[in-house]
């Protein structure tokens, strides 16, 4: 197992959960790529998005079928200005590359917010530290492992 994947598995284990990561050589960098490789709907893919709200990094876990509404994120966090972190900042904050950022196991503890739409699924899939490795998880367990606040984050259509 790759070092990044071991870090994610160990983080879950410390919280009493066993993950079974799977590798997808064709790549799972985007939600669409992940859904195609895994064989699930794009809505079952967890996008781990890093933003700064009033210059404080936060993690938004959003269904692959949705776009994050930055205004909603700011309201939930209780801040004003929102900006997406660039790839270098994501790696600095989490220790993981864009396209492989897991929902937990980061080198920095982050406030996490889960898009309510993810709870509609029995199982969701998230990155396990690389753009090729993923794991399945019950979304309620994901909320527990990330100590997340469940809220509406999706843009209205």
Buried (B, 14 or more C-beta within 10 A) or exposed (E): EBEBBBBBBEBBEEEEBEBEBBBBEEBBBBBEBBBBBBEBEBBBBBBBBBBBBEEEBBBBBBBBBBEBBBEBBBBBBEBEEBEEBEEEBBBBBBBBBBBBBBBBBBEEEBBBBBBEBBBEBEEBBBBBBBBBBBBBBBBEBBBBBBEBEBBBBBEEE
